[in-house]
Amino acid sequence: MKKNELEGLREKSSSLEELCNLLTNEKHNLLNERSVLVSQLRSVETKFYNLERRFTKLEEKYVGMEKEKERRVNQVEELHLLLLAQKEKVNELLSKLEAPCKFSNSLENSGFDLGHYLKKDIWYNNYVLKSF
């Protein structure tokens, strides 16, 4: 029986040695996988850091552009108000110019010939007054 026991122990030892080798190989594989994952994590962290910096720059640029947009909108509003004021002045001037024209038209419609009197006035100023 000693021989059988010895044979059993040898098989058990061989099985345990195989198991030990498998576990050692598994440990090495896990360590390699861990190393790959750590490397990937560092790469992702670097990319994340770069994206974070770019995002911060874009945020700053956006804030600047919003301020510029607000400034431009204010400029447009000011120009619009100036344009309205200019239009109002033009309309006032036009209405002041229309009054004499309306008066002249009403005189002409009533039979008064302003041109005739203006011609006489020019003739009078040019010839009669110069002779004195």
Contact map, one row per residue, 1 for C-alpha under 8 A:
111110000000000000000000000000000000000000000000000000000000000000000000000000000000000000000000000000000000000000000000000000000000
111111000000000000000000000000000000000000000000000000000000000000000000000000000000000000000000000000000000000000000000000000000000
111111100000000000000000000000000000000000000000000000000000000000000000000000000000000000000000000000000000000000000000000000000000
111111110000000000000000000000000000000000000000000000000000000000000000000000000000000000000000000000000000000000000000000000000000
111111111000000000000000000000000000000000000000000000000000000000000000000000000000000000000000000000000000000000000000000000000000
011111111100000000000000000000000000000000000000000000000000000000000000000000000000000000000000000000000000000000000000000000000000
001111111110000000000000000000000000000000000000000000000000000000000000000000000000000000000000000000000000000000000000000000000000
000111111111000000000000000000000000000000000000000000000000000000000000000000000000000000000000000000000000000000000000000000000000
000011111111100000000000000000000000000000000000000000000000000000000000000000000000000000000000000000000000000000000000000000000000
000001111111110000000000000000000000000000000000000000000000000000000000000000000000000000000000000000000000000000000000000000000000
000000111111111000000000000000000000000000000000000000000000000000000000000000000000000000000000000000000000000000000000000000000000
000000011111111100000000000000000000000000000000000000000000000000000000000000000000000000000000000000000000000000000000000000000000
000000001111111110000000000000000000000000000000000000000000000000000000000000000000000000000000000000000000000000000000000000000000
000000000111111111000000000000000000000000000000000000000000000000000000000000000000000000000000000000000000000000000000000000000000
000000000011111111100000000000000000000000000000000000000000000000000000000000000000000000000000000000000000000000000000000000000000
000000000001111111110000000000000000000000000000000000000000000000000000000000000000000000000000000000000000000000000000000000000000
000000000000111111111000000000000000000000000000000000000000000000000000000000000000000000000000000000000000000000000000000000000000
000000000000011111111100000000000000000000000000000000000000000000000000000000000000000000000000000000000000000000000000000000000000
000000000000001111111110000000000000000000000000000000000000000000000000000000000000000000000000000000000000000000000000000000000000
000000000000000111111111000000000000000000000000000000000000000000000000000000000000000000000000000000000000000000000000000000000000
000000000000000011111111100000000000000000000000000000000000000000000000000000000000000000000000000000000000000000000000000000000000
000000000000000001111111110000000000000000000000000000000000000000000000000000000000000000000000000000000000000000000000000000000000
000000000000000000111111111000000000000000000000000000000000000000000000000000000000000000000000000000000000000000000000000000000000
000000000000000000011111111100000000000000000000000000000000000000000000000000000000000000000000000000000000000000000000000000000000
000000000000000000001111111110000000000000000000000000000000000000000000000000000000000000000000000000000000000000000000000000000000
000000000000000000000111111111000000000000000000000000000000000000000000000000000000000000000000000000000000000000000000000000000000
000000000000000000000011111111100000000000000000000000000000000000000000000000000000000000000000000000000000000000000000000000000000
000000000000000000000001111111110000000000000000000000000000000000000000000000000000000000000000000000000000000000000000000000000000
000000000000000000000000111111111000000000000000000000000000000000000000000000000000000000000000000000000000000000000000000000000000
000000000000000000000000011111111100000000000000000000000000000000000000000000000000000000000000000000000000000000000000000000000000
000000000000000000000000001111111110000000000000000000000000000000000000000000000000000000000000000000000000000000000000000000000000
000000000000000000000000000111111111000000000000000000000000000000000000000000000000000000000000000000000000000000000000000000000000
000000000000000000000000000011111111100000000000000000000000000000000000000000000000000000000000000000000000000000000000000000000000
000000000000000000000000000001111111110000000000000000000000000000000000000000000000000000000000000000000000000000000000000000000000
000000000000000000000000000000111111111000000000000000000000000000000000000000000000000000000000000000000000000000000000000000000000
000000000000000000000000000000011111111100000000000000000000000000000000000000000000000000000000000000000000000000000000000000000000
000000000000000000000000000000001111111110000000000000000000000000000000000000000000000000000000000000000000000000000000000000000000
000000000000000000000000000000000111111111000000000000000000000000000000000000000000000000000000000000000000000000000000000000000000
000000000000000000000000000000000011111111100000000000000000000000000000000000000000000000000000000000000000000000000000000000000000
000000000000000000000000000000000001111111110000000000000000000000000000000000000000000000000000000000000000000000000000000000000000
000000000000000000000000000000000000111111111000000000000000000000000000000000000000000000000000000000000000000000000000000000000000
000000000000000000000000000000000000011111111100000000000000000000000000000000000000000000000000000000000000000000000000000000000000
000000000000000000000000000000000000001111111110000000000000000000000000000000000000000000000000000000000000000000000000000000000000
000000000000000000000000000000000000000111111111000000000000000000000000000000000000000000000000000000000000000000000000000000000000
000000000000000000000000000000000000000011111111100000000000000000000000000000000000000000000000000000000000000000000000000000000000
000000000000000000000000000000000000000001111111110000000000000000000000000000000000000000000000000000000000000000000000000000000000
000000000000000000000000000000000000000000111111111000000000000000000000000000000000000000000000000000000000000000000000000000000000
000000000000000000000000000000000000000000011111111100000000000000000000000000000000000000000000000000000000000000000000000000000000
000000000000000000000000000000000000000000001111111110000000000000000000000000000000000000000000000000000000000000000000000000000000
000000000000000000000000000000000000000000000111111111000000000000000000000000000000000000000000000000000000000000000000000000000000
000000000000000000000000000000000000000000000011111111100000000000000000000000000000000000000000000000000000000000000000000000000000
000000000000000000000000000000000000000000000001111111110000000000000000000000000000000000000000000000000000000000000000000000000000
000000000000000000000000000000000000000000000000111111111000000000000000000000000000000000000000000000000000000000000000000000000000
000000000000000000000000000000000000000000000000011111111100000000000000000000000000000000000000000000000000000000000000000000000000
000000000000000000000000000000000000000000000000001111111110000000000000000000000000000000000000000000000000000000000000000000000000
000000000000000000000000000000000000000000000000000111111111000000000000000000000000000000000000000000000000000000000000000000000000
000000000000000000000000000000000000000000000000000011111111100000000000000000000000000000000000000000000000000000000000000000000000
000000000000000000000000000000000000000000000000000001111111110000000000000000000000000000000000000000000000000000000000000000000000
000000000000000000000000000000000000000000000000000000111111111000000000000000000000000000000000000000000000000000000000000000000000
000000000000000000000000000000000000000000000000000000011111111100000000000000000000000000000000000000000000000000000000000000000000
000000000000000000000000000000000000000000000000000000001111111110000000000000000000000000000000000000000000000000000000000000000000
000000000000000000000000000000000000000000000000000000000111111111000000000000000000000000000000000000000000000000000000000000000000
000000000000000000000000000000000000000000000000000000000011111111100000000000000000000000000000000000000000000000000000000000000000
000000000000000000000000000000000000000000000000000000000001111111110000000000000000000000000000000000000000000000000000000000000000
000000000000000000000000000000000000000000000000000000000000111111111000000000000000000000000000000000000000000000000000000000000000
000000000000000000000000000000000000000000000000000000000000011111111100000000000000000000000000000000000000000000000000000000000000
000000000000000000000000000000000000000000000000000000000000001111111110000000000000000000000000000000000000000000000000000000000000
000000000000000000000000000000000000000000000000000000000000000111111111000000000000000000000000000000000000000000000000000000000000
000000000000000000000000000000000000000000000000000000000000000011111111100000000000000000000000000000000000000000000000000000000000
000000000000000000000000000000000000000000000000000000000000000001111111110000000000000000000000000000000000000000000000000000000000
000000000000000000000000000000000000000000000000000000000000000000111111111000000000000000000000000000000000000000000000000000000000
000000000000000000000000000000000000000000000000000000000000000000011111111100000000000000000000000000000000000000000000000000000000
000000000000000000000000000000000000000000000000000000000000000000001111111110000000000000000000000000000000000000000000000000000000
000000000000000000000000000000000000000000000000000000000000000000000111111111000000000000000000000000000000000000000000000000000000
000000000000000000000000000000000000000000000000000000000000000000000011111111100000000000000000000000000000000000000000000000000000
000000000000000000000000000000000000000000000000000000000000000000000001111111110000000000000000000000000000000000000000000000000000
000000000000000000000000000000000000000000000000000000000000000000000000111111111000000000000000000000000000000000000000000000000000
000000000000000000000000000000000000000000000000000000000000000000000000011111111100000000000000000000000000000000000000000000000000
000000000000000000000000000000000000000000000000000000000000000000000000001111111110000000000000000000000000000000000000000000000000
000000000000000000000000000000000000000000000000000000000000000000000000000111111111000000000000000000000000000000000000000000000000
000000000000000000000000000000000000000000000000000000000000000000000000000011111111100000000000000000000000000000000000000000000000
000000000000000000000000000000000000000000000000000000000000000000000000000001111111110000000000000000000000000000000000000000000000
000000000000000000000000000000000000000000000000000000000000000000000000000000111111111000000000000000000000000000000000000000000000
000000000000000000000000000000000000000000000000000000000000000000000000000000011111111100000000000000000000000000000000000000000000
000000000000000000000000000000000000000000000000000000000000000000000000000000001111111110000000000000000000000000000000000000000000
000000000000000000000000000000000000000000000000000000000000000000000000000000000111111111000000000000000000000000000000000000000000
000000000000000000000000000000000000000000000000000000000000000000000000000000000011111111100000000000000000000000000000000000000000
000000000000000000000000000000000000000000000000000000000000000000000000000000000001111111110000000000000000000000000000000000000000
000000000000000000000000000000000000000000000000000000000000000000000000000000000000111111111000000000000000000000000000000000000000
000000000000000000000000000000000000000000000000000000000000000000000000000000000000011111111100000000000000000000000000000000000000
000000000000000000000000000000000000000000000000000000000000000000000000000000000000001111111110000000000000000000000000000000000000
000000000000000000000000000000000000000000000000000000000000000000000000000000000000000111111111000000000000000000000000000000000000
000000000000000000000000000000000000000000000000000000000000000000000000000000000000000011111111100000000000000000000000000000000000
000000000000000000000000000000000000000000000000000000000000000000000000000000000000000001111111110000000000000000000000000000000000
000000000000000000000000000000000000000000000000000000000000000000000000000000000000000000111111111000000000000000000000000000000000
000000000000000000000000000000000000000000000000000000000000000000000000000000000000000000011111111100000000000000000000000000000000
000000000000000000000000000000000000000000000000000000000000000000000000000000000000000000001111111110000000000000000000000000000000
000000000000000000000000000000000000000000000000000000000000000000000000000000000000000000000111111111000000000000000000000000000000
000000000000000000000000000000000000000000000000000000000000000000000000000000000000000000000011111111100000000000000000000000000000
000000000000000000000000000000000000000000000000000000000000000000000000000000000000000000000001111111110000000000000000000000000000
000000000000000000000000000000000000000000000000000000000000000000000000000000000000000000000000111111111000000000000000000000000000
000000000000000000000000000000000000000000000000000000000000000000000000000000000000000000000000011111111100000000000000000000000000
000000000000000000000000000000000000000000000000000000000000000000000000000000000000000000000000001111111110000000000000000000000000
000000000000000000000000000000000000000000000000000000000000000000000000000000000000000000000000000111111111000001000000000000000000
000000000000000000000000000000000000000000000000000000000000000000000000000000000000000000000000000011111111100000000000000000000000
000000000000000000000000000000000000000000000000000000000000000000000000000000000000000000000000000001111111110000000000000000000000
000000000000000000000000000000000000000000000000000000000000000000000000000000000000000000000000000000111111111111000000000000000000
000000000000000000000000000000000000000000000000000000000000000000000000000000000000000000000000000000011111111111000000000000000000
000000000000000000000000000000000000000000000000000000000000000000000000000000000000000000000000000000001111111100000000000000000000
000000000000000000000000000000000000000000000000000000000000000000000000000000000000000000000000000000000111111100000000000000000000
000000000000000000000000000000000000000000000000000000000000000000000000000000000000000000000000000000000011111110000000000000000000
000000000000000000000000000000000000000000000000000000000000000000000000000000000000000000000000000000000011111111000000000000000000
000000000000000000000000000000000000000000000000000000000000000000000000000000000000000000000000000000000011001111111000000000000000
000000000000000000000000000000000000000000000000000000000000000000000000000000000000000000000000000000010011000111111100000000000000
000000000000000000000000000000000000000000000000000000000000000000000000000000000000000000000000000000000000000011111110000000000000
000000000000000000000000000000000000000000000000000000000000000000000000000000000000000000000000000000000000000011111111000000000000
000000000000000000000000000000000000000000000000000000000000000000000000000000000000000000000000000000000000000011111111100000000000
000000000000000000000000000000000000000000000000000000000000000000000000000000000000000000000000000000000000000001111111110000000000
000000000000000000000000000000000000000000000000000000000000000000000000000000000000000000000000000000000000000000111111111000000000
000000000000000000000000000000000000000000000000000000000000000000000000000000000000000000000000000000000000000000011111111100000000
000000000000000000000000000000000000000000000000000000000000000000000000000000000000000000000000000000000000000000001111111110000000
000000000000000000000000000000000000000000000000000000000000000000000000000000000000000000000000000000000000000000000111111111000000
000000000000000000000000000000000000000000000000000000000000000000000000000000000000000000000000000000000000000000000011111111110000
000000000000000000000000000000000000000000000000000000000000000000000000000000000000000000000000000000000000000000000001111111111000
000000000000000000000000000000000000000000000000000000000000000000000000000000000000000000000000000000000000000000000000111111111100
000000000000000000000000000000000000000000000000000000000000000000000000000000000000000000000000000000000000000000000000011111111100
000000000000000000000000000000000000000000000000000000000000000000000000000000000000000000000000000000000000000000000000001111111110
000000000000000000000000000000000000000000000000000000000000000000000000000000000000000000000000000000000000000000000000001111111111
000000000000000000000000000000000000000000000000000000000000000000000000000000000000000000000000000000000000000000000000000111111111
000000000000000000000000000000000000000000000000000000000000000000000000000000000000000000000000000000000000000000000000000011111111
000000000000000000000000000000000000000000000000000000000000000000000000000000000000000000000000000000000000000000000000000000111111
000000000000000000000000000000000000000000000000000000000000000000000000000000000000000000000000000000000000000000000000000000011111
